[in-house]
Amino acid sequence: VKSGFEALRRAQEETESELSSVKRAKEEEMRVVMAERQELEGQLASLMAAKEEELSAVMAEKHESERELVSARESATKAQIELASLKDWLAETERELSVLKGPSPPEQHPQEEGGSGKDNEKVASLQRLLAEAEADLEGVR
């Protein structure tokens, strides 16, 4: 009976020792898993921060582009208004010149046809300015 108890006690000690070894191995495995989890969570946080920063930069760029577009539209509108004003002014100036010139006698020299050479130069200059303003407006569009 005594040897039976002794064998039973040794078997119990061996079982407890094996259980302790298994428990230590599981604890070590759990520490490794937790360390890997923390590392992955850190990587995820870094990726999320980088993506948020990237998104913020893209949104800032988008807003800047929208502001530039609004500004360009405002400039185009102002240029169209200015061009219309210049066209009106040129038409009025041409009317005034034609009134000042009156009817042209048929014997005028070609340079003087339609008014004095100086008046013709002014009209041509105004027409060039108008053409340049129209070209600038097309460039803005």
C-alpha positions as CSV (number, residue, x, y, z in Angstrom):
1,V,0.0,0.0,0.0
2,K,2.8,2.3,0.9
3,S,4.5,1.8,-2.5
4,G,1.1,2.5,-4.1
5,F,0.8,5.8,-2.3
6,E,4.4,6.6,-3.2
7,A,3.8,5.8,-6.9
8,L,0.6,7.9,-6.8
9,R,2.4,10.8,-5.2
10,R,5.2,10.7,-7.9
11,A,2.6,10.5,-10.6
12,Q,0.8,13.5,-9.1
13,E,4.1,15.5,-8.9
14,E,4.9,14.6,-12.5
15,T,1.4,15.6,-13.6
16,E,1.7,18.9,-11.6
17,S,5.1,19.5,-13.2
18,E,3.8,18.8,-16.7
19,L,0.8,21.1,-16.0
20,S,3.1,23.8,-14.7
21,S,5.3,23.4,-17.9
22,V,2.2,23.6,-20.1
23,K,0.9,26.6,-18.2
24,R,4.3,28.4,-18.6
25,A,4.4,27.6,-22.3
26,K,0.8,28.9,-22.7
27,E,1.7,32.1,-20.8
28,E,4.8,32.6,-23.0
29,E,2.7,32.0,-26.1
30,M,0.1,34.5,-24.8
31,R,2.9,37.1,-24.3
32,V,4.1,36.6,-27.8
33,V,0.6,36.9,-29.2
34,M,0.0,40.1,-27.2
35,A,3.3,41.6,-28.3
36,E,2.4,40.8,-32.0
37,R,-1.0,42.4,-31.4
38,Q,0.5,45.5,-30.0
39,E,2.9,45.8,-32.9
40,L,0.1,45.4,-35.4
41,E,-2.0,47.9,-33.6
42,G,0.9,50.4,-33.7
43,Q,1.4,49.8,-37.5
44,L,-2.3,50.3,-38.0
45,A,-2.3,53.5,-36.1
46,S,0.7,54.8,-38.1
47,L,-1.0,53.9,-41.4
48,M,-4.2,55.6,-40.3
49,A,-2.3,58.7,-39.3
50,A,-0.5,58.8,-42.6
51,K,-3.8,58.4,-44.5
52,E,-5.5,61.1,-42.5
53,E,-2.5,63.4,-43.2
54,E,-2.7,62.5,-46.9
55,L,-6.5,63.1,-47.0
56,S,-6.0,66.5,-45.2
57,A,-3.4,67.5,-47.8
58,V,-5.7,66.5,-50.7
59,M,-8.6,68.4,-49.2
60,A,-6.5,71.5,-48.7
61,E,-5.4,71.3,-52.3
62,K,-9.0,70.8,-53.4
63,H,-10.1,73.9,-51.5
64,E,-7.2,75.9,-52.9
65,S,-8.2,74.8,-56.5
66,E,-11.8,75.8,-55.8
67,R,-10.7,79.2,-54.6
68,E,-8.5,79.7,-57.7
69,L,-11.4,78.6,-59.9
70,V,-13.7,81.1,-58.3
71,S,-11.1,83.9,-58.6
72,A,-10.6,83.0,-62.3
73,R,-14.4,83.1,-62.9
74,E,-14.5,86.5,-61.2
75,S,-11.6,87.8,-63.3
76,A,-13.3,86.5,-66.5
77,T,-16.6,88.2,-65.5
78,K,-14.8,91.5,-64.8
79,A,-12.9,91.2,-68.1
80,Q,-16.2,90.6,-69.9
81,I,-17.7,93.7,-68.3
82,E,-14.6,95.7,-69.1
83,L,-14.6,94.5,-72.7
84,A,-18.3,95.3,-73.1
85,S,-17.6,98.8,-71.7
86,L,-14.6,99.2,-74.2
87,K,-16.8,98.1,-77.1
88,D,-19.5,100.6,-76.1
89,W,-16.9,103.3,-75.7
90,L,-15.4,102.5,-79.1
91,A,-18.8,102.5,-80.8
92,E,-19.6,105.8,-79.2
93,T,-16.2,107.2,-80.2
94,E,-16.7,106.0,-83.8
95,R,-20.2,107.6,-83.9
96,E,-18.7,110.9,-82.6
97,L,-15.9,110.8,-85.2
98,S,-18.4,110.1,-88.0
99,V,-20.5,113.1,-86.9
100,L,-17.5,115.3,-86.7
101,K,-16.3,114.2,-90.1
102,G,-19.6,114.7,-91.8
103,P,-20.1,113.6,-95.4
104,S,-16.9,113.1,-97.3
105,P,-16.3,114.8,-100.6
106,P,-15.4,112.3,-103.4
107,E,-12.1,114.1,-104.3
108,Q,-10.4,113.3,-100.9
109,H,-7.1,111.5,-101.0
110,P,-7.1,107.8,-99.9
111,Q,-5.3,108.7,-96.7
112,E,-8.0,111.2,-95.7
113,E,-10.9,109.0,-96.7
114,G,-13.2,108.6,-93.8
115,G,-11.6,111.5,-91.9
116,S,-8.2,112.9,-91.1
117,G,-5.2,110.6,-90.9
118,K,-5.0,111.3,-87.2
119,D,-8.6,110.3,-86.6
120,N,-8.0,107.1,-88.6
121,E,-5.0,106.3,-86.4
122,K,-7.0,106.8,-83.3
123,V,-9.7,104.4,-84.5
124,A,-7.1,101.8,-85.6
125,S,-5.4,102.1,-82.3
126,L,-8.7,101.7,-80.4
127,Q,-9.6,98.7,-82.6
128,R,-6.2,97.1,-81.8
129,L,-6.8,97.7,-78.1
130,L,-10.2,96.1,-78.4
131,A,-8.7,93.1,-80.2
132,E,-6.1,92.7,-77.5
133,A,-8.7,92.9,-74.8
134,E,-10.8,90.2,-76.6
135,A,-7.7,88.0,-76.9
136,D,-6.9,88.5,-73.2
137,L,-10.4,87.5,-72.3
138,E,-10.2,84.4,-74.4
139,G,-6.9,83.5,-72.6
140,V,-8.7,83.9,-69.2
141,R,-11.5,81.6,-70.4
